[in-house]
Amino acid sequence: MSEARHTPRVFSGIQPSGGLTLGNYLGAIRRFVEMQEQGIETLYCMVDMHAITTWQEPARLRQATRELAAGFMAAGLDPSRSILFNQSQVPAHAEMAWIFNCVARMGWLGRMTQFKEKAGKDREAASVGLFAYPTLMAADILVYHATHVPVGEDQKQHLELTRDIAAKFNHDYEVDFFPLTEPVIEGAATRVMSLRDGTRKMSKSDPSDMSRINLTDDSDAIAAKIRKARTDAEPLPEAMGGLDARPEARNLVNIYAALANTTPQAVLDEFAGQGFAVFKPRLAELAVTELAPISAEMIRLAGDPGQIDAILGQGAERAAALAEPILARTYEIVGLIRSRPR
Ligand code: AQP
């Protein structure tokens, strides 16, 4: 008999490894809010244990975790409707991750492009945690039997690995226990690119601040970054095919479409034949209108760290209660004795 849950349950996480970017917002958080609004059970996590797979200054990590929580709430996540918590407060994630370390194969992890990119040339110097990052991510998801995971395009490979781990566990132990989780990768901004290089994703850890829009940027900073964004001298074409060899231009069109809740083609219908001298100020205006209220609310909420910690603690308690029976059953399936009361 199937033990896998099929009632929809959404899980996703973001690393508190720096400030939130427009990429995180459009690719992930906005989708998180939409799923909350659909009335589905939603868990959203500040994945602080993922963040420490690369060095984090401790005081900065604490601050970034609280800022991320503030960003979630400022963008519309409501702690009474979504479970908001930080990963390290629910030990079931780490406990499940160990089991998955014993299910996943070295070869699977070695093929992960995020590891290759983040470890760079000196792989020997990367932390074991960075290598094992995807097994912890699989644990984050499967310890809740989450059925749907809204993420940006860059996380697709890790989601596929999560399914591989679930399938191998089910196969090895002859059970139908873990669901094969679906990634939810939708919209015009599943991959927001750097403002300096249209072939690289916008990232909070990019050394150049001009490459990204931070959710805490003020109106002047947003406008300046868009004004200075790399583009070309050509006018915008009539169809998206005309942007195939123009990654920077395509990126700005996609960002506009996502912010305006429309399609990239609709943006071209409006701006075809116009140059960036016209398009960029309009994009800046739109970005400021959309982001300024979130930024102001985020700064306000971050001013009360005690309140944020209380919300994270309550969220962690609710999350732990959901994870506990799934972890207990996993231990039982694997043959680990768990007789201490929890
Ligand atoms: N540029 C992006 N476009 C669309 N979605 C994006 N996401 C990140 N960047 C983009 C989505 O945001 C969620 C959280 O990502 P994360 O912080 O856990 O890790 P990441 O993907 O590695 O994000 P960053 O900004 O690049 O962080 P650093 O620099 O610390 O590695 C995910 O759903 C991701 O898809």
Boltz pocket constraint, residues with backbone or C-beta under 6 A from the ligand:
constraints:
  - pocket:
      binder: B
      contacts: [[A, 13], [A, 14], [A, 15], [A, 16], [A, 17], [A, 18], [A, 21], [A, 23], [A, 24], [A, 25], [A, 26], [A, 27], [A, 28], [A, 150], [A, 151], [A, 152], [A, 153], [A, 154], [A, 155], [A, 189], [A, 190], [A, 191], [A, 192], [A, 193], [A, 201], [A, 202], [A, 203], [A, 204], [A, 205], [A, 206]]
      max_distance: 6.0
